Amino acid sequence: MANLSVIYYSATGHGATMAKRVGAAAEAAGAEVRIRQVAETRDPATFAGNPAWTAHYEATKDLPVATGDDIVWADAVIFGSPTRFGSVASQLRAFLDSLGGIWSEGKLADKVYSAFTSTNTLHGGQETTILSLYITLMHFGGIIVPPGYTDPLKYVDGNPYGASLTAEHGNISEFDGATNDALDHLAKRVVGIADRLS
């Protein structure tokens, strides 16, 4: 049975909903799961004009935050981040940049890694966000496990690099079936490969 950490940053809640879906699918596939949010690095006053961001921050500020120990514990890690100008959000980037000590000890290597993301618009940088994250994970010595086109549902979802959502400022509780299917498939594939490697 694989240990899986789902480590994500979410400003307005889409990423948190995606992380919960991934975690539930991974548990159903037999994994022991930790879901951890990345700490908010922005002063709440700077996003006070964004009601969704403020509401999500207030609702989640007391949840456990990700640490390097969550990666050391895991056999596999699925990262999640909204897209920010074609790359991961600065909050996740800051978390990744804080891992130098355990990276230098080789504790990030030889783990299975994958990713999910969301944007507000179609073609909003989803693929470049995941691919740029994978560059960091290659520096870790990670084993990148993308979903590829390993299931017919990926021809509907259309993202072979990870799982992605086009939010369009929509209701986060009403993801379409293709997004949920893609998140479930990503989790099951990562857990299955991690089990085979261990």
Backbone as JSON Lines, residues from 0, in Angstrom:
{"i":0,"aa":"M","n":[0.84,-1.18,0.0],"ca":[0.0,0.0,0.0],"c":[0.88,1.24,0.0]}
{"i":1,"aa":"A","n":[0.66,2.11,-0.97],"ca":[1.48,3.32,-1.12],"c":[1.01,4.41,-0.17]}
{"i":2,"aa":"N","n":[1.96,5.23,0.25],"ca":[1.66,6.48,0.95],"c":[1.64,7.59,-0.08]}
{"i":3,"aa":"L","n":[0.55,8.35,-0.15],"ca":[0.41,9.44,-1.11],"c":[0.16,10.74,-0.38]}
{"i":4,"aa":"S","n":[0.95,11.76,-0.7],"ca":[0.67,13.12,-0.24],"c":[0.11,13.92,-1.41]}
{"i":5,"aa":"V","n":[-1.0,14.6,-1.15],"ca":[-1.57,15.54,-2.11],"c":[-1.26,16.92,-1.54]}
{"i":6,"aa":"I","n":[-0.38,17.64,-2.21],"ca":[0.09,18.94,-1.72],"c":[-0.34,19.98,-2.74]}
{"i":7,"aa":"Y","n":[-1.12,20.95,-2.28],"ca":[-1.72,21.89,-3.22],"c":[-1.75,23.3,-2.65]}
{"i":8,"aa":"Y","n":[-1.81,24.27,-3.55],"ca":[-2.14,25.63,-3.17],"c":[-3.45,25.98,-3.87]}
{"i":9,"aa":"S","n":[-4.35,26.63,-3.14],"ca":[-5.62,27.06,-3.7],"c":[-5.96,28.42,-3.15]}
{"i":10,"aa":"A","n":[-6.24,29.36,-4.04],"ca":[-6.63,30.7,-3.6],"c":[-8.13,30.78,-3.34]}
{"i":11,"aa":"T","n":[-8.93,30.32,-4.29],"ca":[-10.37,30.5,-4.17],"c":[-11.15,29.21,-3.96]}
{"i":12,"aa":"G","n":[-10.47,28.07,-3.91],"ca":[-11.13,26.83,-3.56],"c":[-11.18,25.76,-4.63]}
{"i":13,"aa":"H","n":[-10.92,26.12,-5.89],"ca":[-10.95,25.1,-6.95],"c":[-9.9,24.02,-6.69]}
{"i":14,"aa":"G","n":[-8.68,24.43,-6.39],"ca":[-7.6,23.47,-6.13],"c":[-7.88,22.6,-4.91]}
{"i":15,"aa":"A","n":[-8.5,23.18,-3.9],"ca":[-8.84,22.4,-2.7],"c":[-9.86,21.31,-3.04]}
{"i":16,"aa":"T","n":[-10.85,21.66,-3.86],"ca":[-11.84,20.68,-4.27],"c":[-11.2,19.58,-5.11]}
{"i":17,"aa":"M","n":[-10.28,19.96,-6.0],"ca":[-9.57,18.98,-6.81],"c":[-8.72,18.07,-5.93]}
{"i":18,"aa":"A","n":[-8.05,18.64,-4.94],"ca":[-7.21,17.85,-4.03],"c":[-8.02,16.83,-3.26]}
{"i":19,"aa":"K","n":[-9.2,17.22,-2.79],"ca":[-10.07,16.28,-2.07],"c":[-10.51,15.15,-2.97]}
{"i":20,"aa":"R","n":[-10.82,15.47,-4.22],"ca":[-11.23,14.42,-5.16],"c":[-10.08,13.45,-5.41]}
{"i":21,"aa":"V","n":[-8.88,13.97,-5.62],"ca":[-7.7,13.12,-5.83],"c":[-7.46,12.24,-4.61]}
{"i":22,"aa":"G","n":[-7.55,12.83,-3.42],"ca":[-7.33,12.07,-2.2],"c":[-8.33,10.94,-2.03]}
{"i":23,"aa":"A","n":[-9.6,11.22,-2.31],"ca":[-10.64,10.19,-2.17],"c":[-10.42,9.06,-3.17]}
{"i":24,"aa":"A","n":[-10.05,9.39,-4.4],"ca":[-9.8,8.35,-5.41],"c":[-8.58,7.52,-5.03]}
{"i":25,"aa":"A","n":[-7.56,8.16,-4.48],"ca":[-6.36,7.43,-4.06],"c":[-6.66,6.49,-2.9]}
{"i":26,"aa":"E","n":[-7.46,6.95,-1.95],"ca":[-7.85,6.07,-0.84],"c":[-8.66,4.88,-1.36]}
{"i":27,"aa":"A","n":[-9.55,5.13,-2.3],"ca":[-10.34,4.04,-2.88],"c":[-9.44,3.03,-3.6]}
{"i":28,"aa":"A","n":[-8.28,3.51,-4.09],"ca":[-7.32,2.63,-4.76],"c":[-6.39,1.94,-3.77]}
{"i":29,"aa":"G","n":[-6.56,2.2,-2.46],"ca":[-5.79,1.51,-1.44],"c":[-4.65,2.29,-0.82]}
{"i":30,"aa":"A","n":[-4.47,3.54,-1.18],"ca":[-3.36,4.32,-0.63],"c":[-3.71,4.9,0.74]}
{"i":31,"aa":"E","n":[-2.68,5.14,1.53],"ca":[-2.81,5.97,2.72],"c":[-2.52,7.39,2.27]}
{"i":32,"aa":"V","n":[-3.4,8.33,2.58],"ca":[-3.35,9.66,1.97],"c":[-3.21,10.76,3.01]}
{"i":33,"aa":"R","n":[-2.35,11.71,2.71],"ca":[-2.3,12.98,3.43],"c":[-2.64,14.08,2.43]}
{"i":34,"aa":"I","n":[-3.57,14.94,2.79],"ca":[-3.89,16.12,1.97],"c":[-3.43,17.34,2.75]}
{"i":35,"aa":"R","n":[-2.53,18.1,2.12],"ca":[-1.95,19.26,2.8],"c":[-1.97,20.47,1.88]}
{"i":36,"aa":"Q","n":[-2.45,21.58,2.43],"ca":[-2.41,22.82,1.68],"c":[-1.08,23.53,1.9]}
{"i":37,"aa":"V","n":[-0.67,24.27,0.91],"ca":[0.52,25.11,1.02],"c":[0.1,26.42,1.68]}
{"i":38,"aa":"A","n":[0.89,26.89,2.6],"ca":[0.55,28.1,3.35],"c":[0.4,29.31,2.45]}
{"i":39,"aa":"E","n":[-0.55,30.15,2.79],"ca":[-0.73,31.42,2.09],"c":[0.43,32.35,2.46]}
{"i":40,"aa":"T","n":[1.06,32.92,1.47],"ca":[2.18,33.83,1.73],"c":[1.79,35.29,1.55]}
{"i":41,"aa":"R","n":[0.61,35.53,0.99],"ca":[0.15,36.91,0.79],"c":[-0.53,37.41,2.05]}
{"i":42,"aa":"D","n":[-0.37,38.69,2.33],"ca":[-1.1,39.35,3.41],"c":[-2.58,39.38,3.01]}
{"i":43,"aa":"P","n":[-3.47,38.88,3.87],"ca":[-4.9,38.89,3.52],"c":[-5.43,40.26,3.11]}
{"i":44,"aa":"A","n":[-4.81,41.31,3.58],"ca":[-5.26,42.65,3.18],"c":[-5.1,42.88,1.69]}
{"i":45,"aa":"T","n":[-4.13,42.17,1.07],"ca":[-3.88,42.39,-0.36],"c":[-4.93,41.73,-1.24]}
{"i":46,"aa":"F","n":[-5.71,40.79,-0.7],"ca":[-6.77,40.18,-1.51],"c":[-8.15,40.39,-0.87]}
{"i":47,"aa":"A","n":[-8.25,41.4,-0.03],"ca":[-9.53,41.68,0.65],"c":[-10.62,42.04,-0.35]}
{"i":48,"aa":"G","n":[-10.26,42.55,-1.5],"ca":[-11.24,42.91,-2.52],"c":[-11.75,41.73,-3.33]}
{"i":49,"aa":"N","n":[-11.21,40.53,-3.08],"ca":[-11.64,39.33,-3.79],"c":[-12.41,38.45,-2.8]}
{"i":50,"aa":"P","n":[-13.75,38.5,-2.84],"ca":[-14.54,37.78,-1.85],"c":[-14.29,36.27,-1.82]}
{"i":51,"aa":"A","n":[-14.09,35.66,-2.98],"ca":[-13.87,34.21,-3.02],"c":[-12.54,33.84,-2.36]}
{"i":52,"aa":"W","n":[-11.51,34.61,-2.64],"ca":[-10.19,34.36,-2.05],"c":[-10.26,34.54,-0.54]}
{"i":53,"aa":"T","n":[-10.89,35.62,-0.09],"ca":[-11.01,35.89,1.34],"c":[-11.81,34.79,2.04]}
{"i":54,"aa":"A","n":[-12.9,34.38,1.45],"ca":[-13.74,33.34,2.06],"c":[-12.98,32.02,2.17]}
{"i":55,"aa":"H","n":[-12.25,31.67,1.09],"ca":[-11.49,30.42,1.14],"c":[-10.37,30.5,2.18]}
{"i":56,"aa":"Y","n":[-9.69,31.62,2.23],"ca":[-8.62,31.79,3.22],"c":[-9.18,31.64,4.64]}
{"i":57,"aa":"E","n":[-10.29,32.29,4.92],"ca":[-10.88,32.22,6.26],"c":[-11.32,30.79,6.6]}
{"i":58,"aa":"A","n":[-11.85,30.08,5.61],"ca":[-12.35,28.73,5.84],"c":[-11.24,27.7,6.03]}
{"i":59,"aa":"T","n":[-10.04,27.99,5.53],"ca":[-8.98,26.98,5.54],"c":[-7.72,27.37,6.32]}
{"i":60,"aa":"K","n":[-7.69,28.55,6.89],"ca":[-6.44,29.05,7.48],"c":[-5.94,28.21,8.66]}
{"i":61,"aa":"D","n":[-6.81,27.41,9.26],"ca":[-6.39,26.6,10.4],"c":[-6.14,25.13,10.04]}
{"i":62,"aa":"L","n":[-6.24,24.79,8.76],"ca":[-5.93,23.42,8.33],"c":[-4.43,23.17,8.37]}
{"i":63,"aa":"P","n":[-4.01,21.92,8.48],"ca":[-2.56,21.62,8.47],"c":[-1.93,22.08,7.15]}
{"i":64,"aa":"V","n":[-0.73,22.65,7.24],"ca":[-0.02,23.08,6.04],"c":[1.07,22.08,5.7]}
{"i":65,"aa":"A","n":[1.41,22.05,4.43],"ca":[2.42,21.12,3.93],"c":[3.79,21.44,4.5]}
{"i":66,"aa":"T","n":[4.55,20.37,4.76],"ca":[5.95,20.5,5.15],"c":[6.76,19.49,4.34]}
{"i":67,"aa":"G","n":[8.05,19.62,4.39],"ca":[8.9,18.64,3.73],"c":[8.69,17.23,4.23]}
{"i":68,"aa":"D","n":[8.3,17.09,5.48],"ca":[8.04,15.75,6.04],"c":[6.92,15.02,5.3]}
{"i":69,"aa":"D","n":[5.98,15.78,4.75],"ca":[4.89,15.15,4.0],"c":[5.41,14.5,2.71]}
{"i":70,"aa":"I","n":[6.48,15.02,2.17],"ca":[7.09,14.41,0.98],"c":[7.98,13.24,1.39]}
{"i":71,"aa":"V","n":[8.76,13.42,2.45],"ca":[9.64,12.34,2.93],"c":[8.8,11.11,3.27]}
{"i":72,"aa":"W","n":[7.65,11.3,3.9],"ca":[6.76,10.2,4.29],"c":[6.2,9.46,3.09]}
{"i":73,"aa":"A","n":[6.0,10.17,2.01],"ca":[5.24,9.64,0.88],"c":[6.08,8.78,-0.06]}
{"i":74,"aa":"D","n":[5.41,7.82,-0.68],"ca":[5.97,7.1,-1.83],"c":[5.66,7.85,-3.11]}
{"i":75,"aa":"A","n":[4.57,8.62,-3.08],"ca":[4.12,9.39,-4.24],"c":[3.55,10.71,-3.78]}
{"i":76,"aa":"V","n":[3.7,11.73,-4.63],"ca":[3.18,13.06,-4.33],"c":[2.47,13.59,-5.57]}
{"i":77,"aa":"I","n":[1.27,14.08,-5.38],"ca":[0.56,14.79,-6.44],"c":[0.44,16.24,-6.0]}
{"i":78,"aa":"F","n":[1.03,17.13,-6.8],"ca":[0.98,18.56,-6.52],"c":[-0.16,19.2,-7.29]}
{"i":79,"aa":"G","n":[-0.74,20.23,-6.7],"ca":[-1.78,21.0,-7.37],"c":[-1.54,22.48,-7.2]}
{"i":80,"aa":"S","n":[-1.77,23.22,-8.28],"ca":[-1.62,24.68,-8.23],"c":[-2.46,25.32,-9.31]}
{"i":81,"aa":"P","n":[-3.03,26.49,-9.01],"ca":[-3.6,27.26,-10.11],"c":[-2.48,27.75,-11.02]}
{"i":82,"aa":"T","n":[-2.84,28.11,-12.21],"ca":[-1.87,28.65,-13.15],"c":[-1.67,30.14,-12.89]}
{"i":83,"aa":"R","n":[-0.44,30.55,-12.83],"ca":[-0.1,31.97,-12.72],"c":[0.87,32.3,-13.85]}
{"i":84,"aa":"F","n":[0.34,32.92,-14.88],"ca":[1.17,33.31,-16.03],"c":[1.95,32.13,-16.6]}
{"i":85,"aa":"G","n":[1.27,30.98,-16.7],"ca":[1.86,29.79,-17.31],"c":[2.75,28.98,-16.41]}
{"i":86,"aa":"S","n":[2.74,29.25,-15.12],"ca":[3.54,28.49,-14.17],"c":[2.76,28.35,-12.87]}
{"i":87,"aa":"V","n":[3.36,27.68,-11.88],"ca":[2.66,27.49,-10.61],"c":[2.57,28.8,-9.84]}
{"i":88,"aa":"A","n":[1.64,28.87,-8.92],"ca":[1.47,30.04,-8.07],"c":[2.71,30.25,-7.2]}
{"i":89,"aa":"S","n":[2.98,31.5,-6.86],"ca":[4.17,31.83,-6.07],"c":[4.17,31.12,-4.72]}
{"i":90,"aa":"Q","n":[3.01,30.86,-4.17],"ca":[2.93,30.19,-2.88],"c":[3.5,28.78,-2.96]}
{"i":91,"aa":"L","n":[3.13,28.04,-4.02],"ca":[3.68,26.7,-4.2],"c":[5.16,26.78,-4.53]}
{"i":92,"aa":"R","n":[5.54,27.77,-5.34],"ca":[6.95,27.93,-5.69],"c":[7.78,28.18,-4.43]}
{"i":93,"aa":"A","n":[7.27,29.0,-3.51],"ca":[8.0,29.26,-2.26],"c":[8.16,27.98,-1.45]}
{"i":94,"aa":"F","n":[7.1,27.15,-1.42],"ca":[7.19,25.88,-0.71],"c":[8.27,24.99,-1.34]}
{"i":95,"aa":"L","n":[8.24,24.87,-2.65],"ca":[9.24,24.04,-3.34],"c":[10.66,24.56,-3.08]}
{"i":96,"aa":"D","n":[10.81,25.87,-3.09],"ca":[12.13,26.47,-2.87],"c":[12.63,26.26,-1.44]}
{"i":97,"aa":"S","n":[11.72,25.94,-0.53],"ca":[12.12,25.73,0.87],"c":[12.66,24.33,1.12]}
{"i":98,"aa":"L","n":[12.64,23.48,0.1],"ca":[12.98,22.06,0.29],"c":[14.46,21.75,0.06]}
{"i":99,"aa":"G","n":[15.29,22.76,-0.09],"ca":[16.69,22.53,-0.42],"c":[17.42,21.62,0.54]}
{"i":100,"aa":"G","n":[17.13,21.73,1.82],"ca":[17.82,20.9,2.81],"c":[17.55,19.42,2.61]}
{"i":101,"aa":"I","n":[16.27,19.05,2.49],"ca":[15.97,17.62,2.32],"c":[16.31,17.15,0.91]}
{"i":102,"aa":"W","n":[16.27,18.07,-0.07],"ca":[16.73,17.71,-1.42],"c":[18.21,17.32,-1.38]}
{"i":103,"aa":"S","n":[19.02,18.12,-0.67],"ca":[20.47,17.85,-0.63],"c":[20.79,16.53,0.07]}
{"i":104,"aa":"E","n":[19.86,16.04,0.88],"ca":[20.03,14.75,1.55],"c":[19.47,13.59,0.71]}
{"i":105,"aa":"G","n":[18.96,13.91,-0.49],"ca":[18.42,12.88,-1.37],"c":[17.05,12.37,-0.98]}
{"i":106,"aa":"K","n":[16.36,13.07,-0.09],"ca":[15.09,12.57,0.42],"c":[13.89,12.86,-0.47]}
{"i":107,"aa":"L","n":[14.11,13.59,-1.56],"ca":[13.02,13.86,-2.51],"c":[13.1,12.97,-3.74]}
{"i":108,"aa":"A","n":[14.18,12.21,-3.85],"ca":[14.41,11.38,-5.04],"c":[13.63,10.08,-4.97]}
{"i":109,"aa":"D","n":[13.49,9.47,-6.15],"ca":[12.93,8.12,-6.29],"c":[11.5,8.0,-5.79]}
{"i":110,"aa":"K","n":[10.76,9.08,-5.86],"ca":[9.34,9.07,-5.53],"c":[8.55,9.33,-6.82]}
{"i":111,"aa":"V","n":[7.32,8.86,-6.85],"ca":[6.44,9.11,-7.98],"c":[5.81,10.5,-7.79]}
{"i":112,"aa":"Y","n":[5.81,11.29,-8.85],"ca":[5.23,12.63,-8.81],"c":[4.28,12.83,-9.99]}
{"i":113,"aa":"S","n":[3.22,13.59,-9.74],"ca":[2.32,14.02,-10.81],"c":[1.68,15.33,-10.37]}
{"i":114,"aa":"A","n":[0.73,15.85,-11.21],"ca":[0.22,17.19,-10.91],"c":[-1.15,17.44,-11.53]}
{"i":115,"aa":"F","n":[-1.82,18.44,-10.93],"ca":[-3.06,18.98,-11.5],"c":[-3.04,20.5,-11.39]}
{"i":116,"aa":"T","n":[-3.87,21.15,-12.2],"ca":[-3.91,22.61,-12.21],"c":[-5.29,23.08,-12.62]}
{"i":117,"aa":"S","n":[-5.5,24.38,-12.5],"ca":[-6.75,24.99,-12.96],"c":[-6.46,26.39,-13.48]}
{"i":118,"aa":"T","n":[-7.32,26.82,-14.4],"ca":[-7.25,28.17,-14.96],"c":[-8.68,28.71,-15.06]}
{"i":119,"aa":"N","n":[-8.78,30.01,-15.24],"ca":[-10.09,30.62,-15.44],"c":[-10.54,30.56,-16.89]}
{"i":120,"aa":"T","n":[-9.59,30.36,-17.81],"ca":[-9.93,30.38,-19.23],"c":[-9.36,29.16,-19.93]}
{"i":121,"aa":"L","n":[-9.99,28.78,-21.01],"ca":[-9.48,27.72,-21.85],"c":[-8.13,28.15,-22.42]}
{"i":122,"aa":"H","n":[-7.18,27.24,-22.48],"ca":[-5.82,27.54,-22.96],"c":[-5.15,28.6,-22.08]}
{"i":123,"aa":"G","n":[-5.43,28.59,-20.81],"ca":[-4.89,29.6,-19.9],"c":[-3.54,29.26,-19.31]}
{"i":124,"aa":"G","n":[-2.84,28.29,-19.89],"ca":[-1.52,27.93,-19.41],"c":[-1.47,26.64,-18.62]}
{"i":125,"aa":"Q","n":[-2.5,25.81,-18.75],"ca":[-2.55,24.58,-17.97],"c":[-1.36,23.66,-18.26]}
{"i":126,"aa":"E","n":[-1.08,23.43,-19.52],"ca":[0.0,22.5,-19.87],"c":[1.36,23.04,-19.46]}
{"i":127,"aa":"T","n":[1.61,24.33,-19.68],"ca":[2.91,24.88,-19.3],"c":[3.09,24.9,-17.79]}
{"i":128,"aa":"T","n":[2.01,25.08,-17.06],"ca":[2.11,25.04,-15.59],"c":[2.59,23.67,-15.12]}
{"i":129,"aa":"I","n":[1.95,22.63,-15.63],"ca":[2.33,21.27,-15.23],"c":[3.75,20.95,-15.7]}
{"i":130,"aa":"L","n":[4.06,21.28,-16.94],"ca":[5.4,20.97,-17.46],"c":[6.49,21.73,-16.71]}
{"i":131,"aa":"S","n":[6.24,22.99,-16.36],"ca":[7.26,23.74,-15.61],"c":[7.45,23.16,-14.21]}
{"i":132,"aa":"L","n":[6.37,22.68,-13.6],"ca":[6.5,22.0,-12.31],"c":[7.33,20.73,-12.45]}
{"i":133,"aa":"Y","n":[7.11,19.98,-13.52],"ca":[7.85,18.74,-13.73],"c":[9.35,18.98,-13.85]}
{"i":134,"aa":"I","n":[9.77,20.13,-14.33],"ca":[11.21,20.43,-14.38],"c":[11.79,20.41,-12.97]}
{"i":135,"aa":"T","n":[11.1,21.03,-12.03],"ca":[11.56,21.01,-10.64],"c":[11.61,19.58,-10.11]}
{"i":136,"aa":"L","n":[10.58,18.8,-10.41],"ca":[10.51,17.44,-9.9],"c":[11.58,16.55,-10.51]}
{"i":137,"aa":"M","n":[12.02,16.87,-11.72],"ca":[13.16,16.16,-12.31],"c":[14.44,16.49,-11.55]}
{"i":138,"aa":"H","n":[14.57,17.72,-11.1],"ca":[15.73,18.08,-10.28],"c":[15.72,17.32,-8.96]}
{"i":139,"aa":"F","n":[14.53,17.0,-8.47],"ca":[14.42,16.2,-7.25],"c":[14.91,14.77,-7.48]}
{"i":140,"aa":"G","n":[14.96,14.33,-8.73],"ca":[15.22,12.93,-9.01],"c":[13.95,12.12,-8.96]}
{"i":141,"aa":"G","n":[12.83,12.8,-9.21],"ca":[11.53,12.15,-9.13],"c":[11.22,11.32,-10.35]}
{"i":142,"aa":"I","n":[10.24,10.45,-10.2],"ca":[9.73,9.62,-11.28],"c":[8.39,10.24,-11.69]}
{"i":143,"aa":"I","n":[8.39,10.9,-12.82],"ca":[7.2,11.61,-13.29],"c":[6.22,10.6,-13.88]}
{"i":144,"aa":"V","n":[5.0,10.62,-13.39],"ca":[3.96,9.71,-13.89],"c":[2.78,10.55,-14.38]}
{"i":145,"aa":"P","n":[2.8,10.89,-15.67],"ca":[1.66,11.6,-16.24],"c":[0.56,10.6,-16.58]}
{"i":146,"aa":"P","n":[-0.67,11.06,-16.73],"ca":[-1.72,10.13,-17.13],"c":[-1.58,9.68,-18.58]}
{"i":147,"aa":"G","n":[-0.95,10.52,-19.41],"ca":[-0.86,10.18,-20.83],"c":[-2.24,9.92,-21.4]}
{"i":148,"aa":"Y","n":[-2.29,9.1,-22.42],"ca":[-3.56,8.66,-22.98],"c":[-3.72,7.17,-22.66]}
{"i":149,"aa":"T","n":[-3.7,6.87,-21.34],"ca":[-3.74,5.49,-20.87],"c":[-5.16,5.0,-20.61]}
{"i":150,"aa":"D","n":[-6.13,5.85,-20.88],"ca":[-7.53,5.49,-20.71],"c":[-8.32,6.31,-21.72]}
{"i":151,"aa":"P","n":[-9.37,5.75,-22.3],"ca":[-10.16,6.53,-23.28],"c":[-10.67,7.86,-22.75]}
{"i":152,"aa":"L","n":[-10.89,7.98,-21.43],"ca":[-11.39,9.24,-20.89],"c":[-10.43,10.4,-21.12]}
{"i":153,"aa":"K","n":[-9.15,10.09,-21.32],"ca":[-8.19,11.16,-21.55],"c":[-8.39,11.83,-22.91]}
{"i":154,"aa":"Y","n":[-9.06,11.16,-23.82],"ca":[-9.37,11.78,-25.1],"c":[-10.49,12.81,-24.96]}
{"i":155,"aa":"V","n":[-11.25,12.72,-23.86],"ca":[-12.27,13.71,-23.57],"c":[-11.65,14.86,-22.78]}
{"i":156,"aa":"D","n":[-10.89,14.52,-21.77],"ca":[-10.21,15.51,-20.93],"c":[-9.13,16.24,-21.72]}
{"i":157,"aa":"G","n":[-8.38,15.51,-22.53],"ca":[-7.43,16.12,-23.45],"c":[-6.12,16.58,-22.88]}
{"i":158,"aa":"N","n":[-5.8,16.24,-21.64],"ca":[-4.54,16.69,-21.04],"c":[-3.7,15.47,-20.66]}
{"i":159,"aa":"P","n":[-2.68,15.15,-21.47],"ca":[-1.87,13.97,-21.16],"c":[-0.82,14.21,-20.07]}
{"i":160,"aa":"Y","n":[-0.65,15.46,-19.64],"ca":[0.41,15.81,-18.7],"c":[-0.01,15.69,-17.24]}
{"i":161,"aa":"G","n":[-1.28,15.87,-16.99],"ca":[-1.83,15.82,-15.64],"c":[-3.33,15.94,-15.74]}
{"i":162,"aa":"A","n":[-3.97,16.49,-14.71],"ca":[-5.4,16.77,-14.76],"c":[-5.58,18.28,-14.65]}
{"i":163,"aa":"S","n":[-6.62,18.79,-15.32],"ca":[-6.8,20.24,-15.32],"c":[-8.27,20.61,-15.39]}
{"i":164,"aa":"L","n":[-8.55,21.79,-14.89],"ca":[-9.9,22.33,-14.83],"c":[-9.9,23.72,-15.43]}
{"i":165,"aa":"T","n":[-10.87,24.0,-16.27],"ca":[-11.14,25.37,-16.7],"c":[-12.31,25.85,-15.85]}
{"i":166,"aa":"A","n":[-12.01,26.71,-14.88],"ca":[-13.0,27.07,-13.86],"c":[-14.02,28.07,-14.36]}
{"i":167,"aa":"E","n":[-13.6,29.04,-15.14],"ca":[-14.5,30.08,-15.66],"c":[-15.34,30.7,-14.56]}
{"i":168,"aa":"H","n":[-14.73,30.88,-13.41],"ca":[-15.41,31.47,-12.26],"c":[-16.66,30.7,-11.88]}
{"i":169,"aa":"G","n":[-16.69,29.41,-12.17],"ca":[-17.88,28.59,-11.94],"c":[-17.98,28.09,-10.51]}
{"i":170,"aa":"N","n":[-19.04,27.37,-10.25],"ca":[-19.29,26.78,-8.95],"c":[-18.34,25.59,-8.77]}
{"i":171,"aa":"I","n":[-17.51,25.63,-7.76],"ca":[-16.5,24.59,-7.6],"c":[-17.09,23.26,-7.18]}
{"i":172,"aa":"S","n":[-18.33,23.23,-6.75],"ca":[-18.93,21.95,-6.37],"c":[-19.55,21.23,-7.57]}
{"i":173,"aa":"E","n":[-19.49,21.85,-8.74],"ca":[-20.13,21.28,-9.91],"c":[-19.14,21.06,-11.05]}
{"i":174,"aa":"F","n":[-17.99,20.46,-10.77],"ca":[-17.05,20.11,-11.83],"c":[-17.74,19.17,-12.8]}
{"i":175,"aa":"D","n":[-17.39,19.31,-14.06],"ca":[-17.99,18.4,-15.03],"c":[-17.43,17.0,-14.87]}
{"i":176,"aa":"G","n":[-18.12,16.04,-15.46],"ca":[-17.72,14.64,-15.33],"c":[-16.33,14.38,-15.86]}
{"i":177,"aa":"A","n":[-15.94,15.06,-16.94],"ca":[-14.61,14.83,-17.52],"c":[-13.51,15.21,-16.54]}
{"i":178,"aa":"T","n":[-13.7,16.32,-15.82],"ca":[-12.69,16.74,-14.84],"c":[-12.6,15.74,-13.7]}
{"i":179,"aa":"N","n":[-13.73,15.34,-13.16],"ca":[-13.71,14.36,-12.07],"c":[-13.11,13.03,-12.53]}
{"i":180,"aa":"D","n":[-13.47,12.58,-13.73],"ca":[-12.9,11.34,-14.25],"c":[-11.39,11.45,-14.39]}
{"i":181,"aa":"A","n":[-10.92,12.61,-14.87],"ca":[-9.47,12.81,-15.05],"c":[-8.74,12.81,-13.71]}
{"i":182,"aa":"L","n":[-9.33,13.43,-12.7],"ca":[-8.72,13.45,-11.37],"c":[-8.68,12.04,-10.77]}
{"i":183,"aa":"D","n":[-9.76,11.29,-10.93],"ca":[-9.8,9.92,-10.43],"c":[-8.74,9.06,-11.12]}
{"i":184,"aa":"H","n":[-8.66,9.18,-12.43],"ca":[-7.7,8.39,-13.2],"c":[-6.26,8.74,-12.8]}
{"i":185,"aa":"L","n":[-5.99,10.03,-12.63],"ca":[-4.66,10.47,-12.22],"c":[-4.28,9.82,-10.89]}
{"i":186,"aa":"A","n":[-5.18,9.88,-9.92],"ca":[-4.89,9.32,-8.6],"c":[-4.65,7.81,-8.68]}
{"i":187,"aa":"K","n":[-5.52,7.1,-9.39],"ca":[-5.38,5.65,-9.49],"c":[-4.1,5.26,-10.21]}
{"i":188,"aa":"R","n":[-3.76,6.0,-11.25],"ca":[-2.54,5.67,-11.99],"c":[-1.29,5.9,-11.13]}
{"i":189,"aa":"V","n":[-1.24,7.01,-10.42],"ca":[-0.1,7.31,-9.55],"c":[0.02,6.27,-8.45]}
{"i":190,"aa":"V","n":[-1.08,5.92,-7.81],"ca":[-1.04,4.91,-6.75],"c":[-0.62,3.56,-7.32]}
{"i":191,"aa":"G","n":[-1.14,3.2,-8.48],"ca":[-0.78,1.92,-9.07],"c":[0.69,1.82,-9.41]}
{"i":192,"aa":"I","n":[1.25,2.88,-9.98],"ca":[2.69,2.86,-10.32],"c":[3.53,2.85,-9.05]}
{"i":193,"aa":"A","n":[3.13,3.64,-8.05],"ca":[3.88,3.67,-6.79],"c":[3.87,2.29,-6.13]}
{"i":194,"aa":"D","n":[2.72,1.62,-6.16],"ca":[2.64,0.26,-5.6],"c":[3.58,-0.69,-6.34]}
{"i":195,"aa":"R","n":[3.59,-0.6,-7.65],"ca":[4.46,-1.49,-8.43],"c":[5.94,-1.22,-8.15]}
{"i":196,"aa":"L","n":[6.3,0.04,-7.95],"ca":[7.7,0.37,-7.7],"c":[8.15,-0.02,-6.3]}
{"i":197,"aa":"S","n":[7.21,-0.02,-5.36],"ca":[7.59,-0.36,-3.99],"c":[7.46,-1.85,-3.73]}
